[in-house]
Amino acid sequence: MKVQPADYTKLHWTERRKLREQYVVAQEGLCFHCGCDLAKPAPNRITSMAINWSLFPDGFLTYPVHLQHDHDTGMT
């Protein structure tokens, strides 16, 4: 499944949810960056030493259902 990129900042929360679900299917249920199973609880900085946490902004895991997007352009 190919997902059409969108400007995340301009989407209603219901559209964001639908887009996240499309990306989960396209990524076969795995995190794009680390390959973790998205159906399991989010990893944390202590137990997931294999993840390069410097690539993620502070508070990234505050909301575990996160859609990767460019903060400058808003595009997914």
VOGU-3710 file (C-alpha; in Angstrom, 3 decimals, decimal comma):
1> mkvqpadytk> 0,000/0,000/0,000  1,324/3,413/-0,951  0,297/6,339/1,269  -0,224/9,786/-0,202  1,897/12,279/1,816  -0,049/15,085/3,465  0,574/18,288/5,422  0,043/16,935/8,936  -0,340/20,434/10,403  -3,410/21,153/8,261
11> lhwterrklr> -5,320/17,944/9,009  -8,199/17,580/11,453  -7,461/15,068/14,231  -9,740/12,514/12,570  -7,791/12,848/9,315  -4,515/12,506/11,224  -5,761/9,291/12,817  -6,778/7,863/9,432  -3,415/8,815/7,912  -1,537/7,203/10,833
21> eqyvvaqegl> -3,553/4,013/10,301  -2,661/4,032/6,589  1,037/4,361/7,416  0,828/1,495/9,942  -0,598/-0,760/7,221  1,967/0,420/4,649  4,795/-0,235/7,157  3,392/-3,684/7,954  2,823/-2,707/11,593  6,450/-1,763/12,238
31> cfhcgcdlak> 8,081/1,505/13,257  9,703/3,175/10,233  12,854/4,038/12,229  13,553/1,126/14,569  11,400/-1,735/13,299  9,580/-2,178/16,630  6,099/-3,677/16,548  3,619/-0,784/16,696  1,030/-3,002/18,410  3,261/-3,283/21,482
41> papnritsma> 3,859/-0,575/24,091  6,261/2,152/22,992  9,918/1,566/23,877  11,596/3,799/26,406  15,016/5,376/26,567  16,250/3,008/29,278  15,229/-0,385/27,870  15,812/0,415/24,191  19,492/1,201/24,041  19,706/0,065/20,385
51> inwslfpdgf> 17,636/3,085/19,301  19,556/6,277/18,582  17,386/8,580/20,700  19,235/11,688/19,515  17,225/11,373/16,268  13,964/12,096/18,114  12,722/15,313/19,742  12,233/15,568/23,513  8,863/14,180/24,542  8,637/11,962/21,447
61> ltypvhlqhd> 7,184/9,071/23,452  4,682/11,210/25,356  2,146/10,348/22,672  3,058/6,832/21,508  0,953/6,960/18,345  3,159/9,401/16,483  3,346/10,033/12,776  6,754/10,993/11,473  6,567/14,347/9,719  8,867/17,207/8,808
71> hdtgmt> 8,453/19,976/11,361  9,516/22,618/8,830  7,102/21,642/6,033  4,489/19,629/7,993  4,654/16,893/5,359  4,490/13,218/6,274
//
